[in-house]
């Protein structure tokens, strides 16, 4: 099936730029939004970040404030990760993960870690897709992918709760009043 061949190729090839390929000059907000739409091209069409979303991530403490009105490599790295993580995690959950990450390693190392795991996950999903799936078997593929996503989400949320508890960040998961 031609569409599945294209999907498999996209999953095998589409990757965000690594740390060394992020712009090394600070960008203004509109440039950041434009860059991120290209950075995540092919992943989530029409579901990118807006300037309002970025401002909310800053207010929620998920992202550091801009330096003046300019955003650097660290901002772009975190926003790239947020684009992927927001598909499966709440802001509070992302904050636990990024807070622990900041305590453990430098932003460049965190981003390399993120990119490596994104690459592995995308490649594994691509390997799982049989491009010779027939129309008759397409619902089975969709259900299989959905159930894998569900199982991974359940495991992710439980592991995140353990991480928050073990690192003393349970308070980040609690809703604000």
Order of alpha helices (4+ residues) and beta strands (2+ residues): alpha-beta-alpha-alpha-beta-alpha-alpha-alpha-alpha
